């Protein structure tokens, strides 16, 4: 599907820099470039070798030099979009960049829409939809593991799994069709058992991929970690220790932190959004009261809560209330100020919660490595690591898999009810279609436009 128009866009980030790359894609890319480019001798060129970087100038309509450039022509179909592509490497200032883009527009190109180069790569069969989305995810990745997961999908790890699943379902539908075409052979009963086994396997394959979705979300978006506790238990000191800079003010005065302070950190490749909150206590101060309410709200959608307790003080009423309030949440309990004589009773805490307990000291830096171990293991659970061959990192893929798995479940129910196999095919086809949405083999044009 080679499109008729030619698009142009700045391929490098806008702003000042040494080099900027302007990219054209479409059937008129070379003709547009020929009208603007002259070689080092300031002569027009008719012949351009494929993938040969050339030095010259871009001229405006009055034949004045706009910029000194390097230009490369890449012939279809061996390009990212499978169309003719021209890249102009100019100086990275906004004036030369804008002037060159304006000249290409005057010669018949149009500005590319966001993501349009990758959209063309998909429409022209260069990549499937899962790979195209992985390109966008790679560009926006904030951690090594997120980038690695995106690269794995770009290389087709997820697409291969989905294609194998769809091929198997297609084969099942073909086998069932035989029973419809040749009913006199009485082969339906012979096929029921093997078809059921393959349906169970297909559903389990969907479930296996869905199990990676939570981990995939954490890898892509980061782990939301909220630090809570009473005032003056060391919450801000913990934030500073994890971020490795003085991000929050630390004093001996309770209630220093009244608003939310957050930052992103990288723990062994895991992206973590760490949030320090106001100390939770009864207060008459209106500003501090708002901070306490914010602290409670933030815990509602946190992936992990770090609850700090003062190990140098006995467990108090507020501590027990916080423990009770967090009874059904994912909480890591830190008994802080372990450098001081211990007063708190660990057995009493264990009687109130089943969550993991770690002794820490922000003054001495003890326990921080264990906290980082816990966070890393929480994401990867000691089983599925960042180099997993296929991981669901996209909500659209997750929803399609859920629908596919549900349709397969319905197909199995239909078989259990001893309905004719051609009725089972309806649910199998629905599952096949749902899975096809992941790779783009069964998508409407409107949904493609929405994705890009």
Protein Blocks (a to p, Z undefined) as FASTA:
>chain_A
ZZfbdcdddfbdcdddfbdcdddedjklmmmmmmmpccfkopacfbdcehiacddddddf
kopafbdcdddddddfbbfkopacddddddfbfklmmmmmmmmmmnopacddehklmmmm
mmnomacfklmmmmmmmmmpcbfklmmmmmmmmnommmmmmmmmmmmmmmmmmmmmmmmm
mmmnopmmmmmmmmmmmmmmmmmmmmmmmmmmmmmmmmmnopadddeddehiopmmmmmm
mnopafbccdfbehkambdcdddddeehiacdddddddddddfbfklmmmmmmmmmmmmm
gcbdcddddfkbccdfklmmmmmmmmmcccddddehklbccfbdfklmmmmpccdcdddd
fknopoklmmmmmmmmmmnnomaccklfbdcfbfklmmmmmmmmmmmmmmmmmmmnopaf
klmmmmmmmmmmmmmmmnopaccfklmmmmZZ
